[in-house]
Amino acid sequence: MTDVVTSLKSVQFVVDAKVKRTGALLSIAVWEALLDGIENQQDAAIIQQAIAKLKAAGERREKAGWLVWEGVKDDWDKD
C-alpha cells in the first residue's frame, strides 16, 4: 500500500476558474498501482474471512466449506 500512497503524490489536479479542484489526472502506472492496492486489500479480507471460518469449523476444511483441489481443478482450468 505504501507504493500506492507514494504514487498518488504524483497526481495532477484539474482546477476550475476559481482554482477549485474539479478532477484528478493519473498516469496509467499510478492508476494500475491504485487498482493493485485495492485488489490486494480485497484479497486480504477474503483470506482473513476464510481463515476465521476455518478456525470456527475446528480446522476442518470440509466443514468450513473449503473445496478439495483435486475435485475442482479441472473446472478451474476451463476458466
Sequence and secondary structure as in RCSB ss.txt:
>XXXX:A:sequence
MTDVVTSLKSVQFVVDAKVKRTGALLSIAVWEALLDGIENQQDAAIIQQAIAKLKAAGERREKAGWLVWEGVKDD
WDKD
>XXXX:A:secstr
 HHHHHHHTT EEEE TT  EEEEE  HHHHHHHHHHHHHHHHHHHHHHHHHHHHHTTT TTTTT   HHHHHHH
HHH 
